[in-house]
């Protein structure tokens, strides 16, 4: 926003909607409609149902938000062994 008054919140994606829109449940139980920010779109960051995200909300409309960061899960299993490269 131009005046810099944003509310940063975290939530979990519950529903993936068309047009890069998502239904997100905040930690306090409130449901909001969110869209992806330009940086996530530019760098092809994939967001799926069940992902934890960080969002910015305007203090004037608390039903909509902009997703600014996808929080990675820390307890993922390590990647499998890499195959040798053949030329």
C-alpha positions as CSV (number, residue, x, y, z in Angstrom):
1,X,0.0,0.0,0.0
2,X,1.1,3.5,-0.5
3,X,0.7,4.7,3.1
4,X,2.5,1.6,4.5
5,X,-0.3,0.7,6.9
6,X,-0.6,-3.1,6.4
7,X,-1.5,-5.9,8.8
8,X,0.8,-9.0,8.5
9,X,-0.9,-12.3,9.3
10,X,-0.3,-16.0,8.8
11,X,-2.8,-18.6,7.6
12,X,-3.4,-21.9,5.9
13,X,-4.7,-22.4,2.4
14,X,-8.1,-24.2,2.5
15,X,-9.3,-23.9,-1.0
16,X,-7.7,-23.1,-4.4
17,X,-10.0,-20.9,-6.6
18,X,-9.6,-20.0,-10.2
19,X,-7.5,-17.0,-11.3
20,X,-4.8,-17.4,-8.6
21,X,-7.3,-16.7,-5.8
22,X,-7.3,-18.7,-2.6
23,X,-9.5,-19.1,0.5
24,X,-7.3,-18.9,3.5
25,X,-8.1,-19.6,7.2
26,X,-6.2,-17.3,9.6
27,X,-4.8,-18.6,12.8
28,X,-7.7,-17.0,14.7
29,X,-10.2,-18.9,12.6
30,X,-11.3,-16.0,10.3
31,X,-11.6,-16.8,6.6
32,X,-10.3,-14.4,3.9
33,X,-10.0,-14.3,0.2
34,X,-6.4,-13.9,-1.0
35,X,-4.5,-13.5,-4.2
36,X,-0.8,-14.0,-5.0
37,X,1.6,-11.0,-5.0
38,X,3.6,-10.1,-8.1
39,X,6.9,-11.5,-6.9
40,X,5.4,-14.9,-6.3
41,X,3.8,-14.9,-9.7
42,X,7.1,-13.7,-11.3
43,X,9.2,-16.5,-9.7
44,X,6.5,-19.2,-10.3
45,X,6.1,-20.1,-6.6
46,X,3.5,-22.8,-6.5
47,X,0.9,-22.7,-3.7
48,X,-1.4,-25.6,-2.9
49,X,-4.1,-26.4,-0.4
50,X,-2.6,-27.0,3.0
51,X,0.3,-24.6,2.6
52,X,1.1,-22.1,5.4
53,X,1.4,-18.5,4.0
54,X,2.2,-15.1,5.2
55,X,-0.2,-12.3,4.0
56,X,-0.7,-8.6,4.0
57,X,-4.1,-7.2,4.8
58,X,-5.4,-3.6,4.5
59,X,-6.9,-2.2,7.6
60,X,-9.9,-1.0,5.5
61,X,-11.0,-4.4,4.1
62,X,-10.4,-7.3,6.5
63,X,-11.9,-9.9,4.1
64,X,-9.2,-9.7,1.4
65,X,-5.5,-10.2,1.6
66,X,-2.3,-10.5,-0.6
67,X,-0.1,-13.6,-0.2
68,X,3.5,-12.4,0.1
69,X,5.4,-15.5,1.3
70,X,4.9,-19.3,1.3
71,X,6.2,-20.8,4.6
72,X,8.2,-24.0,4.0
73,X,7.6,-27.0,6.1
74,X,10.7,-27.9,8.2
75,X,9.9,-31.5,8.8
76,X,10.0,-32.7,5.2
77,X,11.9,-35.9,4.4
78,X,15.3,-35.4,2.7
79,X,15.4,-35.8,-1.0
80,X,16.3,-39.2,-2.5
81,X,19.7,-40.1,-3.9
82,X,20.6,-38.4,-7.2
83,X,21.0,-40.5,-10.3
84,X,24.4,-40.4,-12.0
85,X,24.5,-38.1,-15.0
86,X,24.9,-39.8,-18.4
87,X,26.3,-37.9,-21.3
